[in-house]
Amino acid sequence: MPEPPTSPKVQFNVYLPRPLITRIKHLAVDEGQSLSALVERALTEYADRQEAAR
């Protein structure tokens, strides 16, 4: 279930391989969005697919 767009943001730290972080940062810049926005979108899409498969 997607969160409403007005949900407060909180910090969430994860450890990822440096090459993946570099790729994601470049994608965010190429798409003109923040790293946080790109990660939020990716995780939302993943969670939505997983929940729909249940």
N, C-alpha and C positions, 0 to 999 in steps of 0.2 A: 504494500500500500504506500503510495508516494506521500511524502511529507508536504504539508502546505508550504507555499513559497515564503511565508512569513515566519517559519520556524526559526528560533534563535540558532546561531551558529556556535559550535563549541570546537575546541582544538582536539585533534585526534592524531596521535603520532604513530607511524608505522615505520618499520625498517625494510627497505627494498634495495635490490642490487643497483649500484650506481648507474650502470648502462640503461636500466629501465627508467630511472629518474630523469636522466638526460633526454631520453626519447620523449617522455611525457612532457617535460618542460618545453622542448622544441615544438611538439604538437600544439601545446597551449598557445605559444607565441604565434605559430602559423595560423591558428584559428582565431586569433585576436581575443583570447579569453584568459582569465587567470588560471593558475595551476589548480587552485581550489575548485573553481567552477568545472574544469575538465574532470577532475577526480570525482567530484560529486555526481556529475552526469554519468560517468562510467560505472560507478558503484550503484547508482539508482537503476540504470539499465540492467546491470547484472542481477540485482536483487529482484527486480520485476520479472525477469526471465525465470529465475529459480522458483519464485513463488507461483508463477503461472504453470510451471511444470508439475506442481504438487497435486 
